[in-house]
Amino acid sequence: MMLKKTLLSLLALGSLFSAQAQIKNTNQAKIEALLSKMTLEEKVGQMAQITLDVIGTGKSRFESDEPFTLDKAAMDKALIQYHVGSVLNTSNNRARTPQVWYKIISEIQDVAIKKGKNKIPVIYGVDEVHGATYTAGATMFPQQIGQAATFNRSLVKKGASITAYETRASSIPWNFAPILDLGADPRFPRQWESFGEDPYVVTELGKAAVKGYEGDDNNVANPYKVATSLKHFLGYQTPTTGKDRTPSFISNQALREYHLPQFKAAIEAGAHTVMINSGIINGIPVHSNYNIVTKLLKEELGFKGLVVTDWGDIENLFKRDHIAKDDKEAIMLAINAGIDMSMIAYNYEVFCDNLIALVKEGKVKQERIDDAVRRILLVKFATGLFEKPTTNPKDYPKFASKEFQTAAYNTAAESITLLKNTNNILPLKKGIKLLITGPNANSMRTLNGAWTYSWQGEKVEEFAKDYNTILEALQHKNGADNIKYLPGVSYKMDGKYFEDFADKMDETIAAAKDVDAVVLCLGENTYTESPGNLSDLYISDLQIELAKKIAATGKPVILVLNEGRPRIISKFEKSMSAVVQTYLPGNYGADALADILFGDVNPSGKLPYTYPQFPNALFTYYHKPSEARETVEGVYNYDSDYNPQYVFGQGLSYTTFKYSNLKLSSNTLKAGENLTISVEVSNTGNRSGKESVLLYTSDLVASVITPDVKRLRGFEKIDLKAGQSKTVTFTLTPEDIAVVNVEGKKVTEAGEFKIQIGDQKINFNYTN
């Protein structure tokens, strides 16, 4: 019976993909017919994307003029006179209800379709990175870094699917997500938008996200699915300074070894669009780099979809990078490099007029324009905009449903990571007298982070007041009479993200003496992009002072971290009884945290990055052997100290797991064959728990490139009852253990490899 069901499922899937192929062929014919009728001006207009405020009554991205309305004259100029093909962002930098989104986008489509000569709909795009972030009332999930900590593909896929549903409920078919940047630098202000530091984790969760957003069949005409935009291609989060949009120096080998695999896999998974890295690699802005945008992305990876810039990045070639003498030359460089659509934001006339002139002058070929517009129309047809340019919120009864809320809670609960638990102080007993303190204790804004209801997240409190802060969740869980709250330190909510001030600190310290334990909630206020740049990776001075003074009272302190990147806590970590990392867990994060602190949920998150102990000791777990070298005797001391605060993959549970019986199907892996690896995992504690089983390999000798100490090659999340055991099986191929050599070629060298799962280790040989 099972075999019959499987065969029927495969036949159904095959039929589905066959139907999709027919639709694609039909769309191609329609695209060519439409292209033949379009003027140069219409084609160039399709390549332009503007922010919503340009055609509305709002003043700018940063100022408010409410209520927002569309300006008919401005719409006619942009959409009809200039034929602008895409609109992005929200108005006045604030979330809108699905009903308002429907009204706004319906009016835009009415102008574009009814007045436009060729009736080409606009494609609307937004950044919905942890839920439908620009839709009021939508379901907010943990940010991607928290999702990564779950090590659970199914949760990530489900979250993306729900986000797609609620984005389409807002009449928006295009989402600028997922983020596939390698989040390997804790200084970077967008690390929390990534799936962490490991290329394999980013690859696997990136594929899950693409399938969640677009569907298993990538049918984005489905009114519950959206077209994705993989970002930011590529090498974005590794600038030398650690600051946003500053230059990177990345060898071709490193680019292909660590930054390319996740994009390649997501493209193979069917992603429809790609957004380009705003930065500079090896002296060349990526938006002008023909070798990256055309040779690598379009030709080598075979990407057939739409390539879009990030915000204002063609202008940046002139105004920021000074590789172009004016806007016109900047446009020429970017379009010839392979850019299909410019996220201009504001000055669309400059882009359109200059690009038309460049074509007429022969400096941009007509074929390049046709290629770009063909890719744009491909996405517009794929998303079904010609048949159904808007989607009505009344057709989305599951919007903000209990089902969706539960999914967000479950993701938060599996993401929260217990890093330290001295003398099993956690879980807490009900009725314990607690002091709740710290700048993150009573804030919905800090639980969510940026890209929540507004760009920098400063409007979260307005939209999320009905959800629980950490304080409120603990009051509900443990009884308000058992909870004291004093902030000790507070953020300047109208200032920069790092600005804080002492807020009843002396009173807070005194209150600690009258309770059984302290829950100290530290971290960061909200930020993203350049406003989130930092100069000191230590957590703020005032938070360090508060932590030290609280610890000096002698009361047990449970440190709850609520931060976008790992701020250094080594100046007081040893005096903390427990440490819990929540990342940016979303609207249901505090409820999940309270359930974990009191033992109703067993924590199962694991760190998706290496948590540094010192600002000058920044590592990834896959560092080179020379970075963790023993002392070498002689004239000089070459000791290199690998000394993170917490290691990648660290995460405790309220139960215990034992690994045993690590076995291989063979001691030798040969070219063209697979190696099966199995290990038995047992829950040896007295309660149920979930465990992420992580498989690492080490290339013991590699002649082509210095090997990493170890690399993650597989992971599975399992759920075991007390006393239960389960055998987890992985399959390893020669491709899985290949490395990129100095020529940029992926090779698997013959030699000895080590496998490690938990405390179990075993070696095998690879032969060509």
N, C-alpha and C positions, 0 to 999 in steps of 0.2 A: 504493500500500500504506500509506504514512504517513497519507494522508488518511482511509483506511478505519479505521486504528487510532484516529485522533483522534476520528472520529465515534462509534466504538464506546465509547471512553472517556467521551465526553460523554453518550451514552445511558445508560451504566452509572451515571454520576454523577447524572444526572437521576432515574433510577429510585431511587437511594439517597436522594436528598433527598425524593422523593415518599413513600417508606416512612417517612422521619423525620417528615414532616408528618402521616401517618396515626397514628403513635405519639403525636405531640404532641396530636392531637385526642382520642385515646383517653384519654390522661393527664388532659386537661382535664375530661373527663366524670367520671373517677374522683375527681379533686380536689373537684369540686362535690358529688358524692355523699358524700364523706368529711366535707367542711365542714358539711354539713347535719346530721350526726350528732354533731358535736363540741360539747362544752360550752364556755362562756367560759373556764373554768379550763384546759381542755385546749388551747385556742387560745393563750392567753397563755403556757402552758408551752412551746409550740413556738417562741415568740419568744425563749426564753432559751437562752443558751449558757454552759456552765461549763467550767472547766479540770479536767483529769483528776484532779488531786490532791484535789479536793473529794469525790470518791467513792472515794478510795483511802486507803491507810495512810500515804502520804507526808505530811510535815508542811506543806510549802509549796513554792512554785516555787523557792525558794532553798535549801532544806534537804533532806537525804537521809535516807531511812528505807528501807533496802534489806533484802531484796528487796521490790519493790513488789507489793502485792496489792490487789485491789478489796475494798471494804467493803460487804457485802450490805445492811446496814441503811441506809447512806448512799445506796446505789443505789436502794433502794426509795423512800426519801424524795424524792430528786431526780427520778427517772425515772417513778415511779408516782404518788406523792402530788402532786408538782408538775408532772408531765408534761413535764419539760425535754426539749427537742427536739434539742439539739446539744451535743457535747463537743469540746474542742480541746486542743492542746498535748500535751506528753509528761509523764511522771511524774518527779518529782524532778529536772527539768531535765537529762535525759540521754537519749541515743539508746537505742532498743530494737531487737532483732533482728526480722526479719519474723515469726518464729514467736511471739515474745512479743507483738508487736502483734496478731497474729491471735487469740491467746488472750484478751487484754484486751478487744478490740473484740467478739469473739464473746460474751463474758460480758455485756457491756453490751447488745448487741442481744437476747440471750436474755431479759434482764429487761424491756427496753422492749417487745418484741414479744409474748412469752408472757404477761406479766402486764398489759400495757396493754390497756385496753378496746377501743381501735380499732386495736391492733397496728401502731402507727406507728414505724418504725425511727428510730434516732438517726442524724444525719449528723455524721460525724467530720471535723474540719479541722485542718490543721497548716501551718506556714510552711516550705515546701520550695523555697527560693529559688535554689539552685545545685546541684540534685540532691536526692535524698530525704534532707534534712539531718538528720532525726531518726530515721533508720534505720541501725543499725550494719551496716557492710559495703557500703553503697550507693555508687554512683558519684558522686564530687564533681567538678563542673565549675568553671570560673572563675566568680567572682561576676559579676553582670550588667554591671558596668562593664568587665570584661575581655571579656565576650562582645560588648559594643558595639564594642570596639577591633578586632574581627575584620572589622567591616562586612560580615558574611556571614550573610544571612538563613537559609540552609540549615543552617548549624551551630547557630544559635540554635534553630531549629525542631527539629532532631534532639535537641539537649540537653534541650529541654522534653519531647519525646516519651519519652526514656529516663527522665527524672524521673517522668513520669506512670506509666510501667510499674512502676518500683520503689516508687513511693508506693502504687499499687494492690497490689503484692506485700506491702505492709504492712497491707492491708485498709482503707486510707484513701482515700475518693473525692473529697475536697475539698482543694484547695491554695490557700493565700493567696499567690498569685503570678499573673501577673508584676507587678513594680513599674513603674508608668508615670509616676512623678513625674519632673519635669524637674530633673535633677541639675546645676543651673547655679551653685550656690554651693559653693565648695571648703571653706568652713568647716563645712558641714553634716555631722553624724556618720553620715548614711546615703547620702551621695552614691554610694558604691560599690555600693549596692543598685539604683541606677538604670542606665539605658542612656545616661547622659551628658547633656550640656547642649543638644543640638539636638532640637527638636520633631519634625523629620522622621525622624531616626534612631530616636527613641523610638517613634514611630508605626509605622515599618516593622518594627522588631524586636519591638515589642509584638504586632503582628498575627501575626508568625511564631511567637512564643511561645504565643499563644492556640491557634493551629492545632496546634502541637506537643503541648500539654497536652490539648486537647479533641478533636483530630482534624479533618480537613478538613471533615467533615460535622457536627462538634460533637455527635456521638453519645457522650455521656459515660456511657451505660449500657454501652458497650464496656469490658470489664474491664481493658483496658490504658490507659484514659484517665481523666482527672479533670476535675471542674468547676473552673474558674479563679475567682479573686477579684482583680479589678483594683484596685490600690491605689496611692495613697490619694487618693480623689476629693475635692477636687482642689486644686492649689496648695500641696502639703504642704511641699516642700523649699525654700521661699523666705522663712523668717522674717527679720525685720529684724535680729535679733541674730545670726543664723546658728546659733542653738542650737535643739535639738529641742523641738517643741511650744510654741514661743513665738510671739507674734502676727506676722502678715503684713499688709502693706498692698498690695493688688494691684488695679489698676484693672480695670474690666470689660473694657476693650480688651485689656489684657495677659493677663488670665485666658483670654480666648477665643483670642487670637493664639498664645500659647505653651504653655498648660497644658491646654486642652480637646481639641485635635485628636487626640491619642493615645488618649484615652478614647473619643471618638466612634468612631474607627476600630476599636478593640478591641471595642466594643459591637456595631458592625456586623459584626464578624468572628464574633460569636456567643457571647461570654463570658457565663457564667451568673450570676455574682455580682459585686458591687462592695463594696469596703471604703471607709469614709469617712475623710477627713483628720482627724487628732486635734487639729489646731491651730485657730487663730482667724484669720479673714480679715476685715479692715476692721471689727474690733470685735465680730464675731459668731462664736461657736464654730460650726464647720461642722456639728456634730451637732445643732444647734438651728436650722439655717438652712433654712427651708422653700423659699426661692428656689433654693438650690443642690441640695438633696436631692430635692425634689419637682418644682418648676417646671423646673429645668434638666435634671436626670438622668432623671427618670421621664417627664416630659411632653415637653420639647423633644427630648431624645435618644431618647425612646421606649423606655427600658430597662424590660423586662418581668420581669427576674430579681430576685434577692434582694439587699437592701441590708443589710449588716452593719456594726456599729460596730467600732472598734478596741478594744483592751484597756481596760476600765473607763471608757470615754469618756462614758457617760451619767452615771455618778457624778461625773465631772469637772465637769459643768455646775454641780453644787452645791459640791463640795469644792475644786475648783481655780479655776474661773472665776467663781463666785459670781453667776451670773445666775439661779439658782434658790435658793429659801429652804431647800429640803430635797430629799431623794431623790425624793419623790413628784412635786414640781413639775418636777424634772429629767427624770423619765421622761415626764411629760406633754409637755414641750417637744420631746423627741427623737422620740417616737412620732408626734406631730402634724406634725413636720417631715418625716417620711417614712421613718424608720428601721424596718426590718422585724425585725431580730434584734439583740439586745444581747449583745455579748461581755462578759458580766458578770464572768466569771472566778469570783468567790467567793460573794457575797451574793445568791444567786438568789431567796431567800425575799422579800427587800426588793423586788426588781423585780417578781416575780409578784404578791405581795399588793397592792402599790400600783397596779399596772396594772389589776388586776381592780377595785379600788375606783374608779379613775378612770373606767372604762367605766360602772360602775353609777351614778356621779355625773354622767355625761353630759359629762365633760371630755375624754374620748377617745371618738370615735364607734365604734360597733360595726362600721361599714363599713371603718374604718381598720384594725381588727384583722383583719377578714376578708381585706382586701387583703394584709396582711402575711403571714398564714398561707397564703393562696393561693400567694404567691411562694415561700414556704419549701417547701410541698408540691410545687410545680412542680419544684424542684431535687432533692428526694428521689425523685420519680418519674423524673426525667430521668436520674439516676445509677443507676437500677435497683435501689435499695435495697429496695423492696417485694418484688421477686422474688429478689434475692440480696444480703442485708444485709452479707455479708462476702465477702472473696476470699482464697483459701488460698495461701500462699506456694509450696506444692508445684506450683502451676499456672504458675509463673513461672521457667522454667529459664534464662532469659537474665539473671536478676538477677546483677549484678556480673560479667558475662561479659567475655571478652576484647574482644568487639565494642564493648561499652559503654565499657570502659577506653580503647580506641583513640579513640573519639569524644571523650572528655574530654581526652585528650592532644592531639588535633588542634585542638580549640578553644583550648587553652592555647597551642599552638604558633603559631596564627594571631593570638592576642591580644597576645602579648608585643611591645613596641614599642621599636625602636631609635631613640633621640632624638638621639644624638651619636656620632660615630665618627671621631675625629681621626686623620688619617694612616692610616685603615683598619686601626687596631689590631685590630679584629675582622674576621673570625673568628680565634681563637687557633690556634696550631699545637700538635698533640699533643706531649706531653712537656715543655711549658713549665712552669717552676717557679712555682707560684702560692701566694700567701698568701690564704686565705679568712677574712674577718673581718666584724664587725658583728653587731648583735643579731638580725638576721633570717637569719643564715647557716645556723643549725642548728635551725630551728624549723618543724615542720609546722603549728603553730597560726597563725603569721603568714602562711603560704602560703594558708591557707583563709579566715581571717577569721571573724567571728561567724556566727550561724545555721549552725553546723557541729557536729553532735553535741550541742550545748547552745546556749543563747541567746547568751551572750557569747563562745562559742568556747573557753572555758577548759579544756574536756575533750578537745580535739582530740588531744593527745599520747597519751592513753589509747587512742583508737580508731584513730589513723592511724599507729601506730608502724611498720607494715610498708611504708610509702611512703618515698620519698627526700626528705630535706631538700636545700637547695641544696648544702651541703657534701658530703653523701653522693652526690648525682648527679654532682658534679664529680670526686669520688674514683673513681667507676665509669668516668667518661668519660676521665679523664686519668691514672689510676693513683694509688693512695693515696701512693706514694712521691714523687710530684711535687706533693703538696699539703701545706701547713702550715695549721693552723687555730688561731686564738686569737680570742676574742670581742671584746676591746677594750672593748665596751659590751654589757651584757645588760639585759633587761627584768626587773622584779620581777614574776614570774609570779603571785604571790599579791596583788599590789597593783593600783592603777588602771592603765589601759592606757598612760598616758603616763609612768609611773614607771620610770626606768632607773638604772643605776649603772655606774661605771667598773669593768671586769672585765679585769684584766691589761693595762691600756692601755699602760704603758711597755714591757712585754714584747712586745706586739703591734707597736709602732712599731719596736722593735729587730729583730724578725723580718722586717719588710718590706725591710730592707737586704740580705737574703740570697736574695731571690727575683727572678724576671724581671718579674713584674707582680702587682698586688693586685686581688682581686675584693672590693669593699667593699659589703656588703649592709645597706642602711639602710631605714628606713621607720617602721612603726607596729606596736604590738601590737594585739590584737583588741578590738573594741568595736562596739556599735550602740546606737541610740536615745540617750536622755539620758546614759547613762554614757559616751558617746563625745563629748560636748560638749568644745570646746577654747576656750582664750583666746589662743593664740598659734599662728599658722599656720606659722611657721618650724619646721623639723624640730628635734628636741630639742638643747639646748645641748651635751650630751655627744657626740651623734652629729656635730654640727658640729666639735667639738674633735677627735674621732677622724679625721674626713675631712681636716681641715687638717694635722694632724700626719702622717698617712699621705702626703699629697701632698707635704709638705716633704721627704720622703726622696728625692724625685726619681724614684721608680719609677712607671711607668704605672699608672693606677688606673682600673679598670672599675667604675663605680658601678651597682649593681643596686638599683633601688627596688622595694620590696614594701610597698605602702601602699594604704589605702582611699580616700584623697583626696590631692591633690597638695600635699604638705608642701613648703614653700619651701626651696630649696637654693642660692639665689643667692650666699650668703656663701662658697661653695667650688666652685660648678659650673664655673667657668672653669679650675680646676686638674684637672678630671676628663678623662681621655683618651676615655672613652666613657660614655654614660649609657643604661641599659636599664630601661624601665618594665615590671614584671611584673604590676602591679595586685594582685589577690588570685586567683592562678591555679589554686588547688585542689590536690588530691593529686598530680596529674601535672605540676604547674607547674615543679617543679625539673628533672624529666627534659627537659621541653621547653626550658627555659632552657639547660641544659647542651648540648643539641643545637644551639641557636642560637649560643651563645658559641664553639663549636668548628666551626661551619659546616656541620653535617650537615642543618640546617634553615635556610632563608633567611627572616629575619624579614619579616613583612608587616603587623603591627599598625599602627594609626594612632590618635592621641589622640582620644578621644570628648569631650574637654573642653579648655578653655584652661588651660594650666599657668602660674599666676601667678609673677612674679618678686619681688613685694613684697606684704606684707600689705595695704597701702593702695592697691593697684592691681589690683582684681579686675574682670575683664571676661568677657563671652562674645564669641565671634568675631563674632556678629551685633549688636554694639554700635551705637549711634547715631553719625553723623558727628561730632557735637560732642565725643565721647569720644576722638577721634584727630585733633584739630584742629591745624593749623599755628599758629605764633605770630602773634598779631595785634598790630600796632604801635599804640601809643597810651599812654594813662595807665596802663592795666593790661595785664598779660601774661596772655592767655587760653589759653596753650598747654596742651593736654591730651595727655598722653603715653600712647599705647597701647603698652605695653611688656611683653608676656608673656614668660616664660622660653621656652615652646614654644607654638606655635599649634595650634588645633584642626585635626585632620587630619594633623598632622606624624607622620612615620614613615619611617625610612630602610630601605634594602635593601642586600644585598651585590651586587646588580646595579643597572643604571641603566635608567630608562624615559624614552622620548621621546614627547611628545604632538605631533600634527600634524594637518593637514587638518580642522580644526573647520568643520563645514558645517551649514547650516540648510536645511530644506525650503522655507522662504520667509523673506524679510526682514520679513514682516508676519504677526502672529498676529491673527486676527479672532475675535470672539465666536462660540462654537459650533464652533470648529475646533481642530485640534491642530497643534502644531509638532514636527517631527522633528529631532532634533539628533544628529549623528554626529561621532565623533572617532577618529582612528587612534592606537593606543597600541603602541609598539614596545619590545621588550626589547633594548637596545643594549649590554648587558653580556655576560659570558661564562658565565653560569649561569642556570638557570631561576629564576623568581620570581613571586610573586603581588602584584598591585597593586589597591588599592581606587581606582577611578576616581570622583571626586567632582565633581558638577555643581552650580555655584552660579549664582544670578541676583542682580542688583542692580537695584532700581527707582531710576532716576536722578533722577526728580522725582516726589514723591508729595504731593498737596495735603491729603489727609485725615489723615495721621499721619506724623510724621517717619520716614523709611525706615531700615531696618537697612542697614549697610554692604553686607552680602551675606547670602544665605540658601541653605542646602543644599536642593536640590530633587530630587536623584537620586544614587544610588550603585550601583555594580556591582563585585564582586570577580572579577578575571580571573586566569588562570594562563598565563604565557607562557614558552616555552622560549627559550634564548639565540638572538637573531636573529629571533625570531618577532614578527609584528605581528598585531593584531586590531582590527577596527572595532567600537567600542562605540556603541550607539544608545540614545537616551532619547526619550521622548515628553513634551511639556509641554503642559498645557491652561491656559486662562485661569484656572481655579480654582486651579491650582498657584501662580500668581503673585499671587493675591489677598491683600489685607490686611484686617484687621479695623479698622473706623473707630471714631471716638470714640463713636458710637451703638451699638457692638457688632455692626454689620452687616458681613458679609464682602463686599468689593467689589474689582473689578479695574478700575483706572483706566487710561484711555488714556494712552499716553506711550511713552518709550523705556526699554528694558531692556538690561542687559549680561549675557551668559553667559560664565562662566569655567570651564574644565576644565584643570587643570594650569596651564601658562603660556599657554594658548590663550584668546583673548578675541574675542568678536564681539557686535555689537548687533543688536537687532530692535525693531520697533514693535508695540504692541498698539493695536488700534482696536475700539471697541464696535460 
